[in-house]
Amino acid sequence: MSHHNTILSQMLKLIPRHEFDSLSHQHDGKRRAGALSRWSQFVAMFTCQVSGLSSLRDIESTLHTQKQHHYHLASQAVSRSALGRANETLDYQFFSALFGQLYQRCMNRSAKQDFALREKLFSLDASLIDVSMKLFPSANYNRMKAAFKLHVGLDHDGLIPAFIAVTAGKVSDQTQAKLFKFPLGSVVVFDKGYASYDWHASLDSQGVSYVTRMRDNAKFEVTASYAIEADSGILNDETICYTSLRSSKKPLIPVRRIVFHDAELDKTYVFTTNRFDWSASLVAQIYKQRWQVELFFKWIKQNLKLKCFVGLSDNAVMTQIMVAMCAYLLLAYLKFTSNFKQSLQQMIRLIRVNLFIRRSLAELFRPPDKTSALSPQLGLFYA
């Protein structure tokens, strides 16, 4: 029988240690001997994510009972005090940089989007992560609650996060979106929360296409109308110019306005885009793809540790969130490179109960053999 390291060890080997250590040296410089290493911090926080642990004490106890595996994990013994201190003092931006490296590796192995679009498609959105107002006063959102905000640009090639930022809850979606740099020739789809006309014009000048919904109170004038496809649900297809006082002070471009009626839901949607060569029905289909980012938020909140935090500082919270995003990319990379048929949810469930089992990853995700004969010991035999 061949020897295998633990499932946890095999997953962590997907990250090249020389790249990880080089990144650590760039961000942290030379640290004192005996301090908890970045790698040990990551091993502990990654274990927290894939095991669903809820406190520093749980992490310490879990790793303490698996001392025999520390050698293959290349990890130090982790105490809750050392881990808490590392999460509080070591800049979370290190894990943002690690996320960027993991995304590049995933992007090179991910499958192309199922949606029939030649350009690379991104969905942009943000989601609140509620925290205690008493414990996190700096994350004050309103008089009723405190929250951090997770901003995500989802790459539809593989449905993986390409852009990630964590801010206080009050930071507007538009403020962070303007800091993301989308590739030339890509397409970005977003909702009404990003209704910043000058940013839309900026995207156009950068060679980035966009599809969004128009606000109900938008002021505009129609400068051209186009023919409508029969039985397509399209009610209007036209070129408009914004006419509000604020927009008149900015160098805005004409945009395309499309009114679409969804017969199934009996709802009417108004879309705007800077692309005039697409069919109106394609614009409506592109916006429908934005739902994938909503499903992404739902998945990470259900399967990763983003509701219960093991630290009480802003840096500790952001560290935990960024490690969660790195864990998601590791799961996605494992799926891309191994061609497993299971969903990510099935994968993390299997990993969670087999984390410290010595078994190959391929065997773990292989469907059970239904044709294998039952052992005679399981049957009852009569003379």
URFEN-V991151 format. One record per backbone hydrogen bond with DSSP energy under -1.0 kcal/mol. NH is the residue of the N-H (numbers start at 0). CO is the residue of the C=O. E is the energy in kcal/mol with one decimal. If there is no record, write none. Layout:
BEGIN
nh:co:e
NH:CO:E
NH:CO:E
END
This chain:
BEGIN
nh:co:e
6:356:-1.2
7:354:-2.4
9:5:-2.3
10:6:-2.0
11:7:-2.3
12:8:-1.4
13:10:-1.6
14:11:-1.7
19:15:-2.1
20:16:-3.1
21:17:-1.9
22:18:-2.1
23:19:-2.2
24:20:-2.3
25:21:-1.8
26:22:-1.9
27:23:-3.0
28:24:-1.4
34:31:-1.5
40:36:-2.3
41:37:-2.7
42:38:-2.8
43:39:-2.2
44:40:-2.5
45:41:-3.0
46:42:-2.2
47:43:-1.9
48:44:-1.8
49:45:-2.5
50:46:-1.9
51:47:-1.1
52:47:-1.3
58:54:-2.0
59:55:-2.7
60:56:-2.6
61:57:-2.5
62:58:-2.4
63:59:-2.3
64:60:-1.9
68:65:-2.0
69:66:-1.6
72:68:-1.5
74:69:-1.8
82:78:-2.4
83:79:-2.3
84:80:-2.1
85:81:-2.2
86:82:-2.5
87:83:-1.4
88:84:-2.1
89:85:-2.5
93:90:-1.5
94:91:-1.1
95:91:-1.1
96:92:-2.1
97:93:-2.2
98:94:-2.3
99:95:-1.7
100:96:-1.8
101:97:-2.4
102:98:-2.5
103:99:-1.8
104:100:-1.7
105:101:-2.5
106:102:-3.1
107:103:-1.3
108:105:-1.2
109:105:-1.7
116:114:-2.0
121:186:-2.8
122:153:-2.0
123:188:-2.5
124:151:-2.2
126:149:-2.1
128:147:-3.3
130:145:-2.2
135:131:-2.2
138:135:-1.5
139:136:-1.3
140:144:-1.8
141:144:-2.1
146:138:-2.7
147:128:-2.3
148:166:-3.2
149:126:-2.9
150:164:-3.1
151:124:-2.9
152:162:-2.3
153:122:-3.2
154:159:-3.2
155:120:-2.4
157:155:-1.4
159:154:-1.6
161:152:-3.2
162:152:-1.6
164:150:-1.7
166:148:-2.4
168:146:-2.2
170:167:-1.4
175:171:-1.4
176:172:-2.2
177:173:-1.9
178:175:-1.7
179:176:-1.2
184:206:-2.3
185:182:-1.9
186:119:-3.1
187:208:-2.5
188:121:-2.5
189:210:-1.9
193:190:-1.5
194:191:-1.5
195:193:-2.4
199:195:-2.2
200:196:-2.2
201:197:-1.8
202:198:-2.5
203:199:-1.9
204:200:-2.0
205:201:-1.4
206:203:-1.4
207:202:-2.6
208:185:-2.6
210:187:-2.0
211:271:-2.2
213:269:-2.4
217:214:-1.4
220:240:-2.2
222:238:-3.0
223:238:-1.4
225:236:-2.7
231:228:-1.1
234:258:-3.3
235:258:-1.2
237:256:-2.5
238:223:-2.7
239:254:-2.9
240:220:-2.0
242:218:-2.0
247:243:-1.8
248:245:-1.1
249:246:-1.6
251:249:-2.0
254:239:-2.0
255:272:-2.8
256:237:-3.4
257:270:-2.7
258:235:-2.2
259:268:-3.2
260:232:-3.0
261:266:-3.4
265:261:-1.7
266:261:-1.4
268:259:-3.4
270:257:-3.2
271:211:-2.4
272:255:-1.6
282:278:-1.6
283:279:-1.6
284:280:-1.9
285:281:-2.5
286:282:-2.0
287:283:-1.5
288:284:-1.0
289:286:-1.7
290:287:-1.5
291:288:-2.0
292:289:-1.3
294:290:-1.9
295:291:-1.9
296:292:-2.0
297:293:-2.1
298:294:-2.2
299:295:-2.4
300:296:-1.9
301:297:-1.3
302:298:-2.2
303:299:-2.1
305:303:-1.6
316:312:-2.1
317:313:-2.5
318:314:-2.2
319:315:-2.2
320:316:-2.2
321:317:-2.5
322:318:-2.4
323:319:-1.8
324:320:-1.8
325:321:-2.1
326:322:-2.5
327:323:-2.0
328:324:-2.0
329:325:-2.1
330:326:-2.2
331:327:-2.4
332:328:-2.9
333:329:-2.3
334:330:-2.0
335:331:-2.6
336:332:-2.5
337:333:-1.4
338:334:-1.3
346:342:-2.2
347:343:-2.5
348:344:-1.7
349:345:-2.0
350:346:-2.5
351:347:-2.3
352:348:-1.3
356:353:-1.7
358:356:-1.2
363:359:-2.0
364:360:-1.9
377:374:-2.0
378:375:-1.5
END
